[in-house]
Amino acid sequence: MTTALIYLVVMLLVAAVVFLLAAVVFGRGEELAPLPPGSSPTRLPAEDITAEDVYAVRYQMVVRGYKMSEVDWVMRRLGVEIDELRSKVAELEAEREGAR
């Protein structure tokens, strides 16, 4: 009987230590703290962002975070969209200059 109680106490202690270690490493489910005002987690040029600028953006790797393949997919789509819009703007500006 005492052996079973000792095993039970040891198992509870091990479970408590594992739980506390997991809580310290992974957090307790709280939200991440907001960034300080005026700061940005990524770097992009202030003007004339191109697809290459968007492709070059990388995020910090964290234990809790976004799925990187999804973020990369979105960034590729944004890069293509930006290049298409810039080419359309250039065509319209060229037409406007030709009409003058």
N, CA, C and O atoms as a printed pandas DataFrame, in Angstrom:
     atom_number atom_name residue_name chain_id  residue_number  x_coord  y_coord  z_coord
0              1         N          MET        A               1    0.830   -1.210    0.000
1              2        CA          MET        A               1    0.000    0.000    0.000
2              3         C          MET        A               1    0.862    1.256    0.000
3              4         O          MET        A               1    0.587    2.208   -0.731
4              5         N          THR        A               2    1.906    1.253    0.824
5              6        CA          THR        A               2    2.764    2.448    0.871
6              7         C          THR        A               2    3.519    2.636   -0.429
7              8         O          THR        A               2    3.782    3.771   -0.824
8              9         N          THR        A               3    3.875    1.558   -1.100
9             10        CA          THR        A               3    4.570    1.673   -2.385
10            11         C          THR        A               3    3.669    2.346   -3.416
11            12         O          THR        A               3    4.136    3.186   -4.186
12            13         N          ALA        A               4    2.416    1.997   -3.442
13            14        CA          ALA        A               4    1.472    2.618   -4.379
14            15         C          ALA        A               4    1.312    4.098   -4.079
15            16         O          ALA        A               4    1.228    4.902   -5.008
16            17         N          LEU        A               5    1.267    4.479   -2.814
17            18        CA          LEU        A               5    1.163    5.893   -2.445
18            19         C          LEU        A               5    2.418    6.653   -2.841
19            20         O          LEU        A               5    2.339    7.793   -3.299
20            21         N          ILE        A               6    3.569    6.028   -2.669
21            22        CA          ILE        A               6    4.824    6.691   -3.059
22            23         C          ILE        A               6    4.835    6.907   -4.568
23            24         O          ILE        A               6    5.199    7.989   -5.028
24            25         N          TYR        A               7    4.442    5.890   -5.354
25            26        CA          TYR        A               7    4.360    6.059   -6.799
26            27         C          TYR        A               7    3.389    7.170   -7.179
27            28         O          TYR        A               7    3.673    7.963   -8.076
28            29         N          LEU        A               8    2.273    7.230   -6.519
29            30        CA          LEU        A               8    1.280    8.267   -6.802
30            31         C          LEU        A               8    1.837    9.655   -6.506
31            32         O          LEU        A               8    1.656   10.574   -7.304
32            33         N          VAL        A               9    2.508    9.817   -5.379
33            34        CA          VAL        A               9    3.087   11.112   -5.015
34            35         C          VAL        A               9    4.175   11.506   -6.008
35            36         O          VAL        A               9    4.244   12.661   -6.429
36            37         N          VAL        A              10    5.022   10.552   -6.383
37            38        CA          VAL        A              10    6.079   10.839   -7.355
38            39         C          VAL        A              10    5.477   11.224   -8.705
39            40         O          VAL        A              10    5.952   12.160   -9.348
40            41         N          MET        A              11    4.446   10.518   -9.137
41            42        CA          MET        A              11    3.793   10.849  -10.410
42            43         C          MET        A              11    3.186   12.243  -10.367
43            44         O          MET        A              11    3.284   12.989  -11.340
44            45         N          LEU        A              12    2.563   12.601   -9.256
45            46        CA          LEU        A              12    1.991   13.945   -9.127
46            47         C          LEU        A              12    3.071   15.011   -9.146
47            48         O          LEU        A              12    2.885   16.067   -9.751
48            49         N          LEU        A              13    4.189   14.757   -8.500
49            50        CA          LEU        A              13    5.294   15.721   -8.514
50            51         C          LEU        A              13    5.872   15.874   -9.923
51            52         O          LEU        A              13    6.141   16.992  -10.362
52            53         N          VAL        A              14    6.060   14.775  -10.624
53            54        CA          VAL        A              14    6.571   14.842  -11.992
54            55         C          VAL        A              14    5.579   15.588  -12.885
55            56         O          VAL        A              14    5.995   16.416  -13.696
56            57         N          ALA        A              15    4.302   15.320  -12.759
57            58        CA          ALA        A              15    3.285   16.016  -13.554
58            59         C          ALA        A              15    3.290   17.503  -13.250
59            60         O          ALA        A              15    3.154   18.320  -14.161
60            61         N          ALA        A              16    3.443   17.866  -11.991
61            62        CA          ALA        A              16    3.475   19.284  -11.620
62            63         C          ALA        A              16    4.697   19.966  -12.206
63            64         O          ALA        A              16    4.596   21.089  -12.701
64            65         N          VAL        A              17    5.842   19.316  -12.161
65            66        CA          VAL        A              17    7.066   19.907  -12.718
66            67         C          VAL        A              17    6.932   20.069  -14.232
67            68         O          VAL        A              17    7.307   21.107  -14.776
68            69         N          VAL        A              18    6.403   19.054  -14.915
69            70        CA          VAL        A              18    6.217   19.140  -16.365
70            71         C          VAL        A              18    5.233   20.255  -16.706
71            72         O          VAL        A              18    5.457   21.006  -17.656
72            73         N          PHE        A              19    4.163   20.369  -15.953
73            74        CA          PHE        A              19    3.180   21.428  -16.195
74            75         C          PHE        A              19    3.809   22.803  -16.005
75            76         O          PHE        A              19    3.624   23.681  -16.848
76            77         N          LEU        A              20    4.537   23.007  -14.931
77            78        CA          LEU        A              20    5.171   24.303  -14.680
78            79         C          LEU        A              20    6.215   24.620  -15.740
79            80         O          LEU        A              20    6.317   25.766  -16.179
80            81         N          LEU        A              21    6.983   23.637  -16.154
81            82        CA          LEU        A              21    7.969   23.862  -17.206
82            83         C          LEU        A              21    7.293   24.246  -18.518
83            84         O          LEU        A              21    7.748   25.158  -19.209
84            85         N          ALA        A              22    6.220   23.560  -18.861
85            86        CA          ALA        A              22    5.481   23.893  -20.083
86            87         C          ALA        A              22    4.865   25.281  -19.989
87            88         O          ALA        A              22    4.848   26.012  -20.979
88            89         N          ALA        A              23    4.362   25.657  -18.827
89            90        CA          ALA        A              23    3.777   26.988  -18.653
90            91         C          ALA        A              23    4.831   28.068  -18.804
91            92         O          ALA        A              23    4.548   29.131  -19.356
92            93         N          VAL        A              24    6.031   27.820  -18.328
93            94        CA          VAL        A              24    7.103   28.814  -18.454
94            95         C          VAL        A              24    7.555   28.924  -19.906
95            96         O          VAL        A              24    7.752   30.029  -20.411
96            97         N          VAL        A              25    7.721   27.791  -20.578
97            98        CA          VAL        A              25    8.231   27.799  -21.949
98            99         C          VAL        A              25    7.192   28.324  -22.931
99           100         O          VAL        A              25    7.510   29.167  -23.770
100          101         N          PHE        A              26    5.960   27.842  -22.841
101          102        CA          PHE        A              26    4.946   28.181  -23.831
102          103         C          PHE        A              26    3.981   29.264  -23.392
103          104         O          PHE        A              26    3.129   29.662  -24.186
104          105         N          GLY        A              27    4.067   29.747  -22.202
105          106        CA          GLY        A              27    3.150   30.765  -21.726
106          107         C          GLY        A              27    1.861   30.151  -21.223
107          108         O          GLY        A              27    1.667   28.936  -21.254
108          109         N          ARG        A              28    0.996   31.017  -20.766
109          110        CA          ARG        A              28   -0.256   30.530  -20.195
110          111         C          ARG        A              28   -1.442   30.869  -21.070
111          112         O          ARG        A              28   -2.576   30.868  -20.591
112          113         N          GLY        A              29   -1.211   31.160  -22.350
113          114        CA          GLY        A              29   -2.299   31.454  -23.264
114          115         C          GLY        A              29   -2.622   32.935  -23.370
115          116         O          GLY        A              29   -3.588   33.309  -24.034
116          117         N          GLU        A              30   -1.825   33.787  -22.725
117          118        CA          GLU        A              30   -2.106   35.213  -22.821
118          119         C          GLU        A              30   -1.683   35.733  -24.194
119          120         O          GLU        A              30   -0.902   35.094  -24.899
120          121         N          GLU        A              31   -2.205   36.887  -24.558
121          122        CA          GLU        A              31   -1.859   37.495  -25.821
122          123         C          GLU        A              31   -0.452   38.061  -25.746
123          124         O          GLU        A              31    0.050   38.402  -24.675
124          125         N          LEU        A              32    0.171   38.152  -26.924
125          126        CA          LEU        A              32    1.493   38.755  -26.967
126          127         C          LEU        A              32    1.385   40.250  -26.676
127          128         O          LEU        A              32    0.383   40.882  -27.012
128          129         N          ALA        A              33    2.398   40.800  -26.062
129          130        CA          ALA        A              33    2.401   42.217  -25.740
130          131         C          ALA        A              33    2.454   43.026  -27.035
131          132         O          ALA        A              33    3.126   42.626  -27.986
132          133         N          PRO        A              34    1.748   44.166  -27.083
133          134        CA          PRO        A              34    1.786   44.983  -28.298
134          135         C          PRO        A              34    3.162   45.611  -28.483
135          136         O          PRO        A              34    3.909   45.816  -27.526
136          137         N          LEU        A              35    3.474   45.910  -29.741
137          138        CA          LEU        A              35    4.742   46.570  -30.032
138          139         C          LEU        A              35    4.710   48.002  -29.523
139          140         O          LEU        A              35    3.637   48.599  -29.438
140          141         N          PRO        A              36    5.858   48.561  -29.186
141          142        CA          PRO        A              36    5.892   49.968  -28.797
142          143         C          PRO        A              36    5.424   50.852  -29.953
143          144         O          PRO        A              36    5.599   50.485  -31.115
144          145         N          PRO        A              37    4.832   52.012  -29.654
145          146        CA          PRO        A              37    4.362   52.905  -30.717
146          147         C          PRO        A              37    5.509   53.310  -31.644
147          148         O          PRO        A              37    6.621   53.596  -31.198
148          149         N          GLY        A              38    5.212   53.327  -32.937
149          150        CA          GLY        A              38    6.200   53.761  -33.915
150          151         C          GLY        A              38    7.167   52.679  -34.352
151          152         O          GLY        A              38    8.041   52.950  -35.175
152          153         N          SER        A              39    7.048   51.469  -33.837
153          154        CA          SER        A              39    7.964   50.408  -34.242
154          155         C          SER        A              39    7.248   49.434  -35.168
155          156         O          SER        A              39    6.019   49.369  -35.202
156          157         N          SER        A              40    8.035   48.690  -35.907
157          158        CA          SER        A              40    7.480   47.738  -36.857
158          159         C          SER        A              40    8.295   46.457  -36.790
159          160         O          SER        A              40    9.519   46.509  -36.674
160          161         N          PRO        A              41    7.635   45.312  -36.861
161          162        CA          PRO        A              41    8.391   44.059  -36.820
162          163         C          PRO        A              41    9.098   43.732  -38.132
163          164         O          PRO        A              41    9.972   42.866  -38.165
164          165         N          THR        A              42    8.731   44.409  -39.201
165          166        CA          THR        A              42    9.337   44.151  -40.503
166          167         C          THR        A              42    9.874   45.444  -41.074
167          168         O          THR        A              42    9.550   46.533  -40.599
168          169         N          ARG        A              43   10.695   45.314  -42.092
169          170        CA          ARG        A              43   11.271   46.492  -42.740
170          171         C          ARG        A              43   10.872   46.514  -44.205
171          172         O          ARG        A              43   11.051   45.531  -44.925
172          173         N          LEU        A              44   10.333   47.637  -44.636
173          174        CA          LEU        A              44    9.999   47.886  -46.032
174          175         C          LEU        A              44   10.385   49.312  -46.370
175          176         O          LEU        A              44   10.426   50.164  -45.483
176          177         N          PRO        A              45   10.670   49.590  -47.644
177          178        CA          PRO        A              45   10.964   50.980  -48.026
178          179         C          PRO        A              45    9.761   51.884  -47.767
179          180         O          PRO        A              45    8.618   51.426  -47.778
180          181         N          ALA        A              46   10.019   53.148  -47.539
181          182        CA          ALA        A              46    8.937   54.094  -47.276
182          183         C          ALA        A              46    8.094   54.330  -48.524
183          184         O          ALA        A              46    6.892   54.573  -48.419
184          185         N          GLU        A              47    8.706   54.261  -49.701
185          186        CA          GLU        A              47    7.984   54.500  -50.953
186          187         C          GLU        A              47    8.425   53.480  -51.998
187          188         O          GLU        A              47    9.450   52.816  -51.842
188          189         N          ASP        A              48    7.645   53.368  -53.055
189          190        CA          ASP        A              48    7.955   52.513  -54.198
190          191         C          ASP        A              48    8.278   51.079  -53.797
191          192         O          ASP        A              48    9.337   50.554  -54.139
192          193         N          ILE        A              49    7.374   50.460  -53.082
193          194        CA          ILE        A              49    7.549   49.065  -52.699
194          195         C          ILE        A              49    7.336   48.198  -53.930
195          196         O          ILE        A              49    6.334   48.341  -54.630
196          197         N          THR        A              50    8.272   47.305  -54.192
197          198        CA          THR        A              50    8.165   46.397  -55.330
198          199         C          THR        A              50    7.952   44.973  -54.833
199          200         O          THR        A              50    7.978   44.701  -53.632
200          201         N          ALA        A              51    7.741   44.075  -55.787
201          202        CA          ALA        A              51    7.560   42.673  -55.422
202          203         C          ALA        A              51    8.807   42.125  -54.739
203          204         O          ALA        A              51    8.704   41.320  -53.813
204          205         N          GLU        A              52    9.969   42.551  -55.184
205          206        CA          GLU        A              52   11.212   42.075  -54.563
206          207         C          GLU        A              52   11.309   42.524  -53.107
207          208         O          GLU        A              52   11.807   41.781  -52.262
208          209         N          ASP        A              53   10.836   43.734  -52.811
209          210        CA          ASP        A              53   10.829   44.196  -51.418
210          211         C          ASP        A              53    9.930   43.312  -50.564
211          212         O          ASP        A              53   10.281   42.949  -49.441
212          213         N          VAL        A              54    8.762   42.971  -51.110
213          214        CA          VAL        A              54    7.825   42.132  -50.366
214          215         C          VAL        A              54    8.384   40.724  -50.204
215          216         O          VAL        A              54    8.243   40.116  -49.143
216          217         N          TYR        A              55    9.024   40.198  -51.263
217          218        CA          TYR        A              55    9.615   38.858  -51.170
218          219         C          TYR        A              55   10.713   38.816  -50.104
219          220         O          TYR        A              55   10.918   37.782  -49.468
220          221         N          ALA        A              56   11.410   39.923  -49.909
221          222        CA          ALA        A              56   12.539   39.957  -48.968
222          223         C          ALA        A              56   12.096   40.066  -47.510
223          224         O          ALA        A              56   12.913   39.869  -46.610
224          225         N          VAL        A              57   10.827   40.376  -47.255
225          226        CA          VAL        A              57   10.353   40.521  -45.877
226          227         C          VAL        A              57   10.368   39.160  -45.200
227          228         O          VAL        A              57    9.871   38.176  -45.749
228          229         N          ARG        A              58   10.936   39.111  -44.020
229          230        CA          ARG        A              58   10.943   37.894  -43.216
230          231         C          ARG        A              58   10.473   38.233  -41.826
231          232         O          ARG        A              58   10.730   39.326  -41.320
232          233         N          TYR        A              59    9.784   37.296  -41.209
233          234        CA          TYR        A              59    9.262   37.482  -39.867
234          235         C          TYR        A              59   10.151   36.734  -38.876
235          236         O          TYR        A              59   10.823   35.764  -39.226
236          237         N          GLN        A              60   10.138   37.203  -37.653
237          238        CA          GLN        A              60   10.876   36.506  -36.612
238          239         C          GLN        A              60   10.211   35.170  -36.342
239          240         O          GLN        A              60    8.986   35.053  -36.364
240          241         N          MET        A              61   11.028   34.176  -36.090
241          242        CA          MET        A              61   10.482   32.869  -35.746
242          243         C          MET        A              61   10.265   32.823  -34.243
243          244         O          MET        A              61   11.177   33.101  -33.465
244          245         N          VAL        A              62    9.058   32.471  -33.843
245          246        CA          VAL        A              62    8.704   32.392  -32.434
246          247         C          VAL        A              62    8.012   31.061  -32.167
247          248         O          VAL        A              62    7.567   30.381  -33.091
248          249         N          VAL        A              63    7.929   30.704  -30.897
249          250        CA          VAL        A              63    7.257   29.463  -30.538
250          251         C          VAL        A              63    5.782   29.546  -30.922
251          252         O          VAL        A              63    5.236   28.617  -31.516
252          253         N          ARG        A              64    5.147   30.655  -30.583
253          254        CA          ARG        A              64    3.753   30.872  -30.966
254          255         C          ARG        A              64    3.757   31.894  -32.089
255          256         O          ARG        A              64    4.355   32.959  -31.939
256          257         N          GLY        A              65    3.124   31.609  -33.180
257          258        CA          GLY        A              65    3.123   32.575  -34.267
258          259         C          GLY        A              65    2.331   32.077  -35.454
259          260         O          GLY        A              65    1.547   31.134  -35.353
260          261         N          TYR        A              66    2.552   32.730  -36.576
261          262        CA          TYR        A              66    1.841   32.401  -37.798
262          263         C          TYR        A              66    2.506   31.234  -38.501
263          264         O          TYR        A              66    3.695   30.976  -38.312
264          265         N          LYS        A              67    1.736   30.534  -39.309
265          266        CA          LYS        A              67    2.287   29.460  -40.115
266          267         C          LYS        A              67    3.054   30.105  -41.263
267          268         O          LYS        A              67    2.484   30.846  -42.064
268          269         N          MET        A              68    4.323   29.822  -41.334
269          270        CA          MET        A              68    5.186   30.538  -42.274
270          271         C          MET        A              68    4.781   30.327  -43.728
271          272         O          MET        A              68    4.902   31.251  -44.532
272          273         N          SER        A              69    4.313   29.158  -44.082
273          274        CA          SER        A              69    3.934   28.917  -45.475
274          275         C          SER        A              69    2.752   29.794  -45.881
275          276         O          SER        A              69    2.676   30.237  -47.028
276          277         N          GLU        A              70    1.834   30.048  -44.954
277          278        CA          GLU        A              70    0.696   30.928  -45.260
278          279         C          GLU        A              70    1.139   32.376  -45.416
279          280         O          GLU        A              70    0.679   33.078  -46.316
280          281         N          VAL        A              71    2.023   32.814  -44.549
281          282        CA          VAL        A              71    2.517   34.189  -44.644
282          283         C          VAL        A              71    3.271   34.377  -45.951
283          284         O          VAL        A              71    3.098   35.392  -46.627
284          285         N          ASP        A              72    4.118   33.396  -46.319
285          286        CA          ASP        A              72    4.859   33.494  -47.574
286          287         C          ASP        A              72    3.917   33.529  -48.766
287          288         O          ASP        A              72    4.162   34.264  -49.723
288          289         N          TRP        A              73    2.841   32.746  -48.725
289          290        CA          TRP        A              73    1.880   32.745  -49.822
290          291         C          TRP        A              73    1.231   34.119  -49.976
291          292         O          TRP        A              73    1.109   34.641  -51.084
292          293         N          VAL        A              74    0.821   34.690  -48.858
293          294        CA          VAL        A              74    0.196   36.019  -48.892
294          295         C          VAL        A              74    1.174   37.055  -49.424
295          296         O          VAL        A              74    0.807   37.914  -50.226
296          297         N          MET        A              75    2.407   36.970  -48.978
297          298        CA          MET        A              75    3.398   37.952  -49.413
298          299         C          MET        A              75    3.662   37.830  -50.923
299          300         O          MET        A              75    3.815   38.843  -51.604
300          301         N          ARG        A              76    3.716   36.602  -51.445
301          302        CA          ARG        A              76    3.893   36.433  -52.896
302          303         C          ARG        A              76    2.726   37.045  -53.658
303          304         O          ARG        A              76    2.917   37.718  -54.671
304          305         N          ARG        A              77    1.517   36.804  -53.160
305          306        CA          ARG        A              77    0.338   37.366  -53.824
306          307         C          ARG        A              77    0.366   38.892  -53.802
307          308         O          ARG        A              77    0.042   39.537  -54.799
308          309         N          LEU        A              78    0.749   39.463  -52.673
309          310        CA          LEU        A              78    0.836   40.915  -52.577
310          311         C          LEU        A              78    1.889   41.470  -53.524
311          312         O          LEU        A              78    1.681   42.510  -54.148
312          313         N          GLY        A              79    3.004   40.789  -53.629
313          314        CA          GLY        A              79    4.060   41.246  -54.537
314          315         C          GLY        A              79    3.602   41.269  -55.973
315          316         O          GLY        A              79    3.874   42.228  -56.695
316          317         N          VAL        A              80    2.906   40.224  -56.404
317          318        CA          VAL        A              80    2.383   40.176  -57.769
318          319         C          VAL        A              80    1.372   41.293  -57.986
319          320         O          VAL        A              80    1.377   41.955  -59.024
320          321         N          GLU        A              81    0.518   41.494  -57.013
321          322        CA          GLU        A              81   -0.506   42.537  -57.139
322          323         C          GLU        A              81    0.119   43.927  -57.232
323          324         O          GLU        A              81   -0.313   44.752  -58.038
324          325         N          ILE        A              82    1.115   44.180  -56.426
325          326        CA          ILE        A              82    1.783   45.488  -56.458
326          327         C          ILE        A              82    2.422   45.722  -57.821
327          328         O          ILE        A              82    2.292   46.808  -58.385
328          329         N          ASP        A              83    3.119   44.702  -58.366
329          330        CA          ASP        A              83    3.742   44.872  -59.678
330          331         C          ASP        A              83    2.709   45.104  -60.770
331          332         O          ASP        A              83    2.936   45.922  -61.662
332          333         N          GLU        A              84    1.574   44.403  -60.722
333          334        CA          GLU        A              84    0.522   44.616  -61.724
334          335         C          GLU        A              84   -0.045   46.024  -61.632
335          336         O          GLU        A              84   -0.254   46.681  -62.651
336          337         N          LEU        A              85   -0.292   46.486  -60.419
337          338        CA          LEU        A              85   -0.829   47.836  -60.255
338          339         C          LEU        A              85    0.160   48.899  -60.723
339          340         O          LEU        A              85   -0.237   49.876  -61.358
340          341         N          ARG        A              86    1.416   48.724  -60.422
341          342        CA          ARG        A              86    2.426   49.692  -60.861
342          343         C          ARG        A              86    2.530   49.724  -62.389
343          344         O          ARG        A              86    2.698   50.795  -62.973
344          345         N          SER        A              87    2.433   48.570  -63.037
345          346        CA          SER        A              87    2.505   48.561  -64.504
346          347         C          SER        A              87    1.274   49.243  -65.105
347          348         O          SER        A              87    1.392   49.954  -66.103
348          349         N          LYS        A              88    0.098   49.038  -64.512
349          350        CA          LYS        A              88   -1.110   49.719  -64.999
350          351         C          LYS        A              88   -1.007   51.231  -64.820
351          352         O          LYS        A              88   -1.400   51.992  -65.704
352          353         N          VAL        A              89   -0.482   51.663  -63.687
353          354        CA          VAL        A              89   -0.304   53.102  -63.447
354          355         C          VAL        A              89    0.672   53.684  -64.464
355          356         O          VAL        A              89    0.445   54.773  -64.991
356          357         N          ALA        A              90    1.752   52.967  -64.741
357          358        CA          ALA        A              90    2.731   53.453  -65.714
358          359         C          ALA        A              90    2.099   53.568  -67.101
359          360         O          ALA        A              90    2.355   54.538  -67.815
360          361         N          GLU        A              91    1.281   52.596  -67.489
361          362        CA          GLU        A              91    0.604   52.656  -68.786
362          363         C          GLU        A              91   -0.344   53.849  -68.854
363          364         O          GLU        A              91   -0.378   54.561  -69.858
364          365         N          LEU        A              92   -1.114   54.070  -67.786
365          366        CA          LEU        A              92   -2.052   55.197  -67.781
366          367         C          LEU        A              92   -1.322   56.533  -67.803
367          368         O          LEU        A              92   -1.768   57.472  -68.462
368          369         N          GLU        A              93   -0.219   56.625  -67.098
369          370        CA          GLU        A              93    0.554   57.881  -67.136
370          371         C          GLU        A              93    1.158   58.118  -68.507
371          372         O          GLU        A              93    1.244   59.260  -68.959
372          373         N          ALA        A              94    1.583   57.035  -69.184
373          374        CA          ALA        A              94    2.133   57.176  -70.528
374          375         C          ALA        A              94    1.031   57.611  -71.502
375          376         O          ALA        A              94    1.283   58.444  -72.373
376          377         N          GLU        A              95   -0.160   57.074  -71.374
377          378        CA          GLU        A              95   -1.274   57.480  -72.227
378          379         C          GLU        A              95   -1.632   58.941  -71.986
379          380         O          GLU        A              95   -1.914   59.680  -72.928
380          381         N          ARG        A              96   -1.621   59.351  -70.723
381          382        CA          ARG        A              96   -1.943   60.734  -70.390
382          383         C          ARG        A              96   -0.898   61.691  -70.967
383          384         O          ARG        A              96   -1.245   62.763  -71.463
384          385         N          GLU        A              97    0.353   61.315  -70.907
385          386        CA          GLU        A              97    1.415   62.153  -71.469
386          387         C          GLU        A              97    1.303   62.188  -72.998
387          388         O          GLU        A              97    1.564   63.221  -73.615
388          389         N          GLY        A              98    0.914   61.062  -73.608
389          390        CA          GLY        A              98    0.743   61.025  -75.067
390          391         C          GLY        A              98   -0.450   61.869  -75.521
391          392         O          GLY        A              98   -0.441   62.390  -76.637
392          393         N          ALA        A              99   -1.459   62.009  -74.691
393          394        CA          ALA        A              99   -2.651   62.794  -75.053
394          395         C          ALA        A              99   -2.364   64.291  -74.985
395          396         O          ALA        A              99   -3.062   65.090  -75.610
396          397         N          ARG        A             100   -1.348   64.665  -74.233
397          398        CA          ARG        A             100   -1.048   66.119  -74.106
398          399         C          ARG        A             100   -0.373   66.636  -75.271
399          400         O          ARG        A             100   -0.055   67.824  -75.325
